[in-house]
């Protein structure tokens, strides 16, 4: 390495939502922050997702608290960075009695969540009766939704202009040696180095990450256009999501639902399909998702899975949908991620790796960045599981 170094207080590797969250937390404390991103613009999980800040879906306890704190940060970012944040919440529709019973159990036992079952008249009137055929609906009032492709660049511009964060796009961080970060833009010396490299498990901190046995989750995603447009202002889920999200998955009623799905629609369980729908600013809808776990994500999508997603969306929304775009979502994963949805790795006194192992980065990353930063800078205890 050369002895001529650039200097920064904090070097962050990765400009996804987790890296940006840490950049914000450090920069608002007055530290000089430099973010290194190998691509010319963020292209990973943070821009391929639904843009849901799903507070209602997070398990009780630490993850729910993280999501609630992240919600406030998102609202602040939206106001300061100038992007739209939908605040109408989410609507989870029960298409069967088994799905309805899970939602009823949730509403009866999880008082700490800002969520309520809609009355029958309210459900019948919702969107001019479009959803009246469903058995029940749960309204998650705390849930937010952004258009990630616009929100992430807006946050970057805000951090650059309001907080002086320096971004080095198209720059690969090749090695970390103590306080030195060797990059394709030179060698940088930093007091703190934070690695938020998504599902890149080989470039940096490889031995520590290998011990976690991480994996990659691949999701099939669609952007669709309703044949008869309507002004959807909520994120939409179905009771299938109760099998996926920790806020519901430990309820006894979930096992009955799981057995029902396994009997009637086993392919949904096989491919981890549950419906999520997010409106975009131009009236299109983002639809997904499926879950395929592997060491390396396959580049090949299944048309059968796309058809499952499209059929679920048309059935739930009550109208024909035209596919206008297809892509793969992708995020870092881990076996039994529900037990350890993220890892904070203290590799050296000034080197920390922060990695998500579940698809909830948009929901919890802002507050996780704040918690990690307050621990590193102010010595506050990490009150969260960090494995």
N, C-alpha and C positions, 0 to 999 in steps of 0.2 A: 504493500500500500504506500501511496505517496504521503509525505509528511506535511503537505499543504492541504489543510482541511477547511471546509466550510463549517459554520457554527450555527446552531439553533438550540433553543431550550428543550424542545420536545420534537422528536422525529416519530411520525406515525406512518406505518406501512399499510396502505389500503385506504381507498376513498369511497368505500361502501358506507352504508348507514352506520355501521359500528365504528369505523374509523372517523367519520364525520362527527359522531357523537362525542368521541374522545377529544377530537380537535376543538370542538365547541367548549367542552368542560375545561380543558387546559387554557384555551385562549381567553375565556371570560375571567380567568384568574390573573390575567396580565402577562402570561408567558408567551414567548415567541414560538410559534408552531409551524412545522414544515411537514406536509403530507406528500408521500411518494406513492404514485399509482402507475402500474406498469402499462396500462392501456391509455389511449388518448382521452377517454372519458369513462366513467364507471359503466361496466357492461354486465356485471354479475347479478347476484340475487337481488340486490337493492333496486334495480330497475326492471326486473323481470316479474315482479310480484303483483299482488292485487292492491297494494297500497293500503291495506287494512291495519289500523291500530286497534287490535281486537282485545279489548280489556275483558270483555265478558268471557272469552274463551280460556283465559289463563287459570291455572290451578290455584286453589285457595292458598293464602300465605305469601311467601316471598315473591313469586312470579306475578301474582295479582297486584301486589304493592308496586312492583317495578312497572307494570303496565299502566297503573293509575298515575304514577309519577311521570312516565314517558308521555302520557296524554297531555299533561300540562306543558311539557317542553315542546311537543308538536304544535300546540296552539300558539305558543310564543313564536316559534319559527315561522308559522304561517303568517302571523301578523307582521313580523319583522322582515321576512324574506319575500313576502308578497305572493305567496301561492295559496290556492283555495284549499280549505280543509272542510270537508263535509262533516257536519255535526249532528245529523239526524239520527245517527246510530245504525244498528244492524237489526234485521228482521230474520229470525230463524223460523221456518215454516215446518209444521208437522204434517207429513203426508200420510201417516198411518196412526193408529191408536197407540202403538208401541212408541213411536217418536213423541207423541203428545204426552204420554205418561212420564217420559224422561224429563221433558220440559216442565211438567207440573211438579215433579219431585225437586227439580232445581229451584223453581220459584218458591217452593215451600220451605226449603232447607238452607238456601244460600242467601241469607239476608244481607250479607256484606256486598253483594253485587247490585249495581244500579240497573236492574233488569226486571221486567214484569210481563206476565201473560196478558195479551190483549183480550178484551171482552169479545164475545161473539159479535155484537153489533159493530164494534170498532174494526174487527177483522173483515166483516162483510162490506164495510164502507171503504176499506183501504184501497187506494188507487182505483176508485170507481168500481169496486167489486172484483178486480182482477184476481185476487187471491182468496176469494170467498170459499172455494172448494176445499181448502186445506182444513185439517182438523183443529189446528191451534197455531198461534204465533207468539214467539217470545221476542220482545223488544229490548235490545241491549242499548240503553241510553248513553252509556259512556263511550261507545265505540266510535272511532273516527275513520275517515277514509280520505286519502290523497291520491293524486295521479303521480305515481312514482317517477315516471319519465320526465315530468316537469318539476316535481318537488326536489329531487336530489340535485339537479343542476342549480336550482334556486338557492338551496342551502349552501352549496359551494360558493356561489357569488356572494351571498350574505357573509359567510365566514371570511372570504377574501377582503371584502370592502369594509365591513363593520368591525372585524376583529383582527385584521392584518395577517390572517393565515396564508402561508405561501404554499401553493400547490405545484408539485412537480409531476405533471402527467407525462406519459410515455417514458417513465423512468423505472427501471427494475432495481430493487434492493437485492443485492447479490449475497451479502454476508453481514453479520453483526458480530463485532468483536469488542465486547465491553461497551464503551461509550461511542465507538466508531461504527458508522453504518456505511458500508461500501456500496455505492450505487452506480448506475451508468451515467449519472450526472455528477460524479465525483464522490469523495469521501466526506462524510458529515460527522461532526462531533456533537453529541446531544447529552443533556443531563438525564433525560428520560427517553427511552425507546419503547414504543407500544406497537406490537404487530397485530393487525386486524386483517389478515390475509384471506378471509373467506374459507373456501375449501381447497386452497393451495397448501397441501400438507408436506411438500417436499422442498420448497425453496428456502424456507427459514424455519428454525426451531424443529427440524424434522425428527430428531431423537425424542424430544418431549411429546410431540404430537403422536408419534408412532405408538407410544405407550398407552395412549387413549383408545387405540384401534378405531380411528375415525373412518367414516364412510361419506359417500355423496348421495344425496337424494335428488332424483330427476323428476320433474313434473311436466305434464303436457298442459299447455295453456292455449286458449283461444280468445281472439277478439271478435265479437259478433255484433251484428246490426239488426235490431228488431224490424221485421217487415212492417209492423204498425208501431212507429216510435211512440214511446211514452216517457215521461220525465221521472225516471227512477232516481230517488234521492237518498236511498238507503243501501248499505251493503246487504246482500241476501245470502242466507245459508238455508240448509234443510236439516232435519233431525239426524241425517247421516253424520253431520259434524260432531254430534255428541259422542260418536265412537272415536273421534280424533283428538278432541280438545280436553285437557285435564280438568277443566271446570265441571265437566259432566261425566267423564269416563269412569270415575270411581263410584258413581251412584248405582245401587243395586238394580234399578230398572234398565240400566244399559245392557245387562247380559241378555235380557229378553229381546231387546232390540237387535243385539248382535246375532242371536239365534234366528230371528226373523229374516235378517238380511242374508245370513249364510244359507238359509233354506230357499229363499225366493230369488235372490240376486247374488250368488256367490262370486261372480266376477268383480263386483264392486269391492268386496273384501280382498280378493286376490290382487287387485291393482291399486288398492288404497284410494279408491275414488270416493270423494264426497264433494258436494257442490258448493262453490263459492262464486258469487257474482258481484262485481264492482262496476259502478257506472264511471264512464270517462267524461271529460268536459264537453266532448262533441256529441254525446248521446249514444255512443257505442257502449258495449259492455265487455268487461274482461271476465272470462269464464274458465273455471278449472275446478279441481285439479286432481291429479293422480300422484302416486308415490312409488318410485322404483329405486331401491337402495342397492348400491354397488360400490366397489373400490374406485371405478372410473365410470362416469355416466355414458351410456350408449348414445350415439348421435342420431339413432333411428327411432322415430315416433311410430306408434301403432295407430292406424286409422280406426280400428275397432274401439280403442280408448277414446279417441276424439268423438266418435259417434255416441259413446256412452255419455260423455260430458254434454254433448249437444242435446241429446234426448232428455237428460235430467233437467237441463236449463229450460228447454221448451215446455216440459211438463210443469215445472215449478212456476215459471213466469207466465205461462198461459198464452203462448204465441210463437209464431215461426221466427227463426233466427237465421241470418245469413253469416257465414264465416268470412271474415275479411282479412284475418291474420292468424298465423300459428307460430308458436315458438316453444322452447323448453325453458321452464324455470329450473333453477338449480340452487342447492344450498348444502352446507356442511351438515353432516349427520353423525350419529353414533348409536350403537346398540344401547337400548334402554335410555334413550335421550330424555324421557320423562323424569328420570331420576337425576340427571345432570344435563339440563338444557343448554348450558354454556360452561366454558372453562376459562379461568383466569390463572395463567401460568407465570409464576415469578421465576424466571430463568436465571436472573442475576439481579443484584441490587438495583440496577437501573434499566433492566430489560424485562418487559411483561408482554405476554401473549394473551389476547382475548379472542375467543372463538365461540361461535354459536353452533349448537348441535341439533337445532330444531328450526322449523320455519317460522319463527316468531320474532325475527330481528327487528322488523318495523314496529312491533308492539312493545318491545322492552329495551332495545338498544340505547335510546337517549338517556334513560335513567341509569342503565348499567354503566354507560360511559361516565356519568356523574359520580356514581358510587366508587368506581375504580379510581378515578382521578382524585377524589377526596381522600381515599386511602393512601395513594402514592404521595400526594402533596401535603396533606394535613395530618396524616397518620390516623385517620378515623378507621375504626375496625370495619372489616368487610362483614356486613351482617347477612351476606348471602352465601349460599352454597357455591363454592368455586373449586371445581375438581378438574 
